[in-house]
Amino acid sequence: MKKKIKTILFICTSVLIISCAGNSEKAIKTDQLEGSIKIDGSSTVYPITEAIAEEFRDVEPKVKVTIGVSGTGGGFKKFGRSEIAIANASRSIKDQEAKNCGENNIPYLELSVAYDGLAVLVNPENTWVDFLTVEELNTIWNPAAQNTIMYWDQVREGWPHEELHLFGPGTASGTYDYFSEAICGKKVGTRGDYTASEDDHILVQGIATDKNGLGFFGLAYYEENKEKLKLVGVDNGKGIIIPTMETVSNGTYAPLSRPIFIYVNDAAKKRKEVKEFVSFYLNNAASIVKDVGYIPLTNTEYNREITKFNNFLKN
Amino acid sequence: MNNSKVNRIKDKAFNYFGIFCTLIGLVILAFFIGNIFYDGITRIDWDFLTALPSRKAEKAGILTAWVGSIWIVVFTFLIVVPLGIAAGIYLEEYGKKSKLSELLEVNISNLAGVPSVIYGLLGLEIFVRVLGMGNSILAGSFTLALLVLPIVIVSSREALKAVPKSIRLASFALGSSKWQTIWHQVLPASFGGILTGVILAISRAVGETAPLIVIGALAYVPFTPSSPMDEFTVLPIQIFNWISRPQHEFTVNAAAAIIVLLIITFTMNGIAVYFRNKWQKKINW
């Protein structure tokens, strides 16, 4: 028995040693920043921050940046306890969350880093939908439509009497929150009788294989599945706007484009590595944001955010 | 047709039905593994295993994820094995008929059915916050150890129960104490069965995502852990993260990472099965 236990322990330790061995760091210059930056929050913002952290690694290899994906709400919870220096957020901070920061004496700053557009999509074989107005989207999605708006001809006269099949992200996602608020109003939600999935690939599949399907999700997913889906323009009263890089970033694709944020606390003032990271973020976001499928702010807007950040550091 | 003929037909029919049921599981598994290998096998190379996470799918690797998974598994193993076996021994050998052990038994069976995310919440409060372990490997391992503890306890008890009474009596007859009997006779004899439970438990732990996300395991960690107090990520989190990306190349990465996870699981099971077989050969009463 003893011998066996020893053998087992031996195997465990050797595995440990092997895994430690992978930890060797590259040789680096002196006079570099050290420390760690903890980031958490929205999974929507995650790809951008991950990409920035990856690039930052080349500049300051000794700074350990770690990123979690607890969701915007989870991120703000940790942010309000000072457990993290930066929070990724796909919406603005809520009053209660801001109050937490205030109670714990955590000054913070909101910085926009990119835009995200919500695309409304139908099947490519759908010949009747040319565009949708915001009112029509509301007719389709608002909670009262449940079990009543079931056919396309109830949305607009002249459309065929075909069943309407809806697809969208689940209620836990920030994307859902944003869509329901923009289309149905605050704290109303949407109808519940649609096919919901947190996995956007499933929504893509659903709409791509259902002639009567209609759904919404982040523009990045449309860009990757262009040939399977038909993008629908949205008319907000000022004309039909198709979401593109341009219409999202200049705000004409309203109300379905939103800015996404990072929140940084006063660690940026006290710790040089945090300050450097945020500056690096804002200065390099324009090209990196595009890389990961989101829409960058304009240069003027990035400069505005940089000024905002610099002012925050001074006060 | 007489009665015995009907019975024979029924017999055959049930036989085929049984084969059919067994095959369903196997075919689905084979299809799944085949599909994953088809998608991901070409993506696995040395760079994939040694590179850090990246926004570019072709440059991204799983070093921190698989190393994190191994850390977690080793520590979970170290925590759950002594606890689980000791609890099994107590319930089976010492506290056999007391009210307390009845209560414990019911609770252990209940615990086995609690959803894993609940363990995550428990771990977050106890290990991460109250005991101040932070979002560390240690906190993750303790949480997973709690999660799989019932499996080890139950299988240890079954294994201990299977040791013939004559062995114990013979040991007592030679004058050994209860503890000596357990340590020198009962435990070695039941070791194979206990290991089976441990294998099942660890295989489950290595695939868990939800409780680790809850206790604050990260998605992007650009360094491998160097102590159990370090922050970490694990393979299932990396896989989940990649699957939810819009770009197809990340799905390929996810498939490749799944293959690596399967290999890790199979290897660990292989090691355990090897020890179990070797052990069982030595027992001849």
Interface residues (C-beta under 8 A of the other chain):
Chain A: M1 K4 T7 I8 I11 C12 V15 L16 S19 C20 G22 N23 E25 D40 S43 Y46 P47 T49 E50 A51 A53 E54 R57 K64 V65 T66 I67 G68 V69 S70 K78 E198 D199 D200 H201 G218 A220 Y221 E223 E224 N225 I288 D291 V292 G293
Chain B: T50 L52 P53 S54 R55 K56 L63 V67 I70 W71 V74 F77 L78 N135 W183 H184 L187 P188 F191 I213 G216 A217 L218 A219 Y220 V221 P222 F223 T224 P225 S226 E231 N241 I243 S244 R245 P246 Q247 H248 T251 I271 F275 W279
